[in-house]
Amino acid sequence: MDFLREYLKELRRPALVFFAFAAIFAVSFALYHLPLMAVLYPAMLCAAAGATLLFIDFVRKRRKYRELSRLAALPYSEIVRLPESESTAETGYQAVIRALTAGAAQREAEAVRRFRETVDYYTVWAHQIKTPITGMNLALEGEDTPLARRLRAGLLQIRQYVDMVLTYLRLDSESTDYVFREQALSDIVDEALSQFAPEFIDRRLTLDYAPSDFTVVTDGKWLSFVIEQLLSNALKYTKEGGIRIFTEGPQTLRISDTGIGIDPADLPRVFEKGYTGAGGHRDSRSSGIGLYLVKRVCDELGIGIGISSSPGVGTTVSLDFSQYDLKAE
């Protein structure tokens, strides 16, 4: 319909020219007292011939319009060739399009190169910064004082922030390092909990944990990042009480806390990038990136994630491992 409207609009000028010439001939013949049929008959023949040519032109241009519409829906990198031009104006437009496409491809290649350099830099930086973190943790070994526990908790937060940087960059990388294999879910949860043990002790928070007895096909490293982030969030907003980790149903892991909870108006947006909500405004450490990365990683791993909460009561995050059908490598 859009094509027909544009095509009729395009025909207005030629139609006006045709009728203007016919009127000039009619007036000229009338002034010389010649029969008007001498004008009308040739005009009708010209109109018939013009209608035939117009129909052919309509079919040809509609075919070209459909081809251009198809090309417009493709990424510019997949557009190999444009339809053959039919006028000098079209030839000029196509030259401009080719120049713009070449420029866009060059800018994209440059952006990809810079992104890869950034990922490489932060990967090296992460490994370098983990060395002093590990050294400080080793220096605190054997120390079980409140100060040592707080220092270990602070070092754990630094390591988590480093992991968030790497995860943020790697999620948009062209290549990933996912290795899917069958492994016990309890092993991954146990390892994550061991990282937060000093904080549980120092803050006198309870832990109700029932180890699961099912296995999942997943990438252990990326799933560890998800669970550590969820535990970190739970601890961040839980001032008293504790955290409960349990399985429910065939393959669902739940992490529940007795923290400040989430306002119902904020729940639909907790996984949005940069969104902190009311709880984030009360806590200056909230960046709105943690849950966004968790959701992105879960999508990549094929894990369903859901969250429920009541202000002043607590929050429960559910990980559904029955959302995918993968085979172990």
TAWO-V29351 format. One line per field, one symbol per residue. phi: phi as a letter, one per 40 degrees, with the letter a starting at -180 (. if undefined). burial: # if it has 9 or more other ideal C-beta (glycine too) atoms within 8 Angstrom, else .. Layout:
# TAWO-V29351
phi = ???
burial = ???
This chain:
# TAWO-V29351
phi = .ccccccccccccdccccccccccccccccccfcccccccccccccccccccccccccccccccccccccccccccccccacdccbacccccccccccccccccccccccccccccccccccccdccccccccccccccccgcbbdcccccccccccccccccccccdccccccbbbcbcacaccccccdcccccbddcdcccfccbbbbdcbbbbcaccccccccccccccccccbbcagibbbabagcabbbbbbbccgbcdccdcbccccgcbgcccccbcccbgbdcccdcccccccgbcbbababdgbibbbbbbcccbbbbcc
burial = ..#...#...#......#...#..##..##.....#.###..#..##..#...#...#..##.##.##..#.......#..#..#....##.##..##..#..##..#...#..#..##..##..#..##..#..##..#.......######.######.##########.#......##.#.#########..#.###.#..#.###..#.#.#####.#################..#######...#############..##..#....###.##..#..#.###########.##.###.#.#.#..########..#.....
